[in-house]
Amino acid sequence: MNNDPVSLNVSRRTFLARSGLGLGSLALASLADPSLLQGGVEVDRWPGTIKPMHHKAKAKRVIYLYMAGGMSHLETFDHRPTLTTMHGKPMPDSFTKGQPIAQLQGAKLTCFGPQHKFEKCGKSGLEISEIFPHLRTVADKMCIIRSMKTEAINHDPAHTFMNSGTTISGRPSMGSWLWYGLGAECDDLPGFVVLTSSGRFGQNQPIAARQWHSGFLPSRFQGVHFRGKGDAVLYLDRPKGVSEGRQRDVIDAVQALNRQHEGLTDDPEIATRISQYEMAFRMQSSVPKLMDFKDEPQKVLDAYGTRGSDGTFAANCLLARKLAEKGVRFIQLYHRDWDHHGGIKDQIKGTASEVDQPAAALLKDLAQRNMLDDTLVIFGSEFGRTPMAQGNGRDHHIKGFSMWMAGGGIKGGITHGSTDELGYNAVEDVVEVHDMHATMLHLLGVDHKKLSFKFQGRNFRLTDVHGNVVEKILA
């Protein structure tokens, strides 16, 4: 009998792999015959840590339309007529004295009126800027929050705060928390997918991959960046000359070694490596089909304003719907075109034209497929823009800005909260970023105070020690 420590620590999975019935072999066979998964051995799908749910969920998934760069609330969703009458006049000191201002600190502060008109839309009469003709047609599905506040005034820490609830880099992103807590709904795609697009009208601020990182959670929960054109996932395809069977042999051998090592060390990252090898193998089949838009009717492509997988925000919105249908838990779309320090009148109109039609089409498409009721859609930026002029543009602003939500248990056709008459401070029903996170989790059936992970001797959570559910916006 062989008494070496590796042989003595052979796991059940290792035994199955050695006997030719390992999970890898099963996964390969299941591509041809999914019914094989019903034979008693399951694919290594993460089940989530919340069992049972803390309360009944109204949403199953989130599609987060992230307008990176700092969308001006004053030209989009927050109508401030008084600011129009104050255009060109000095900004009252009572608003700005002692307040953090990004690049206007010490400069002469002059009021800068809204550059576009607002109109009442839908049966609800929501006031939305004229630069969003398509979103105005779905106003009755939207809840516009006009009283958002955040803590970081520069782009990168503001992205970090919006995504992870802290300005400290290295904490888990909200998509990772959801995947960890709720588990996955599909076997051949990650539970958290990120899509990015760039526009032509603003400064394209960089978006770091740490914005969708898993932090101190096991690395299997990190978001996976899908590219909108070309190879969706880098290095996913097998090398030239390597057959599917030969690659399967290599994976099985590596997995057997990984499982033996896991038995010796009990290292969760080895378990992650095992599951990700299998996921990558299954994605070689699922991702190309997902990225192929040939089965989409022309009327759907026209509704979104896309010709296919071309890397645009429009194509990414359609891809987000397909990912949602497949069971991906958290889908985040970054559009990097909202940093308008100058020329805001024309620039923001151009940027709005890049996202308006596809965002509206996404809501309509989800509704037509009976998916909007259990899909929470969020649209917003890392912060807003100042009521004061920066030449003919606006600077970063954290004291008051807007975002909207729709579907997934959100009350449609309403506004929540308000900024003051000049759009500077959120003054009514203020919503902090932690409150937004708490509300999102609540709609997914999660009590934000109970979803935690122990790290370095302390229990951490997405909302840290903050956050309240915004009850008034719930359907």
Buried (B, 14 or more C-beta within 10 A) or exposed (E): EEEEEEEEBBEEBBEBBEEEBBBBBBBBBBBEEEEBBEEEBEBBBBEBEBEEBBEEBBBBBBBBBBBBBBBBBBBBBBBBEEBBEBBEEEBEEEBBEEEEBBEBEEEEBBBBBBBBEBBEBBEBEBBBBEBBBBBBBBBBBBBBBBBBBBBBBBBBBBBBBBBBBBBEBEBBBBBBBBBBBBBBBBBBBBBBBBBBBBBEBBBBBEBEEBBBBBBBBBBBBBBBBBBBEEEBBEEBEBEEEEEEEEBBEEBBEBBBBBBBBBBEEEEEEBBBBBBBBBBBBBBBEBBEEBBEBEEBEEEBBEBBBBEBBEBBBBBBBBBBBBBBBBBBBBBBBBBBBBBBBEBBBEBBBBBBBBBBBBBBBBBBBBBEEEBBBBBBBBBBBBBBBBBBBBEBBBBBBBBBBBBBBBBBBBBBBBBBBBBBBBBBBBBEBBBBBBBBBBBBBBBBBBBBEEBBBEEEEEEBBBBBEBBBBBEEBBE
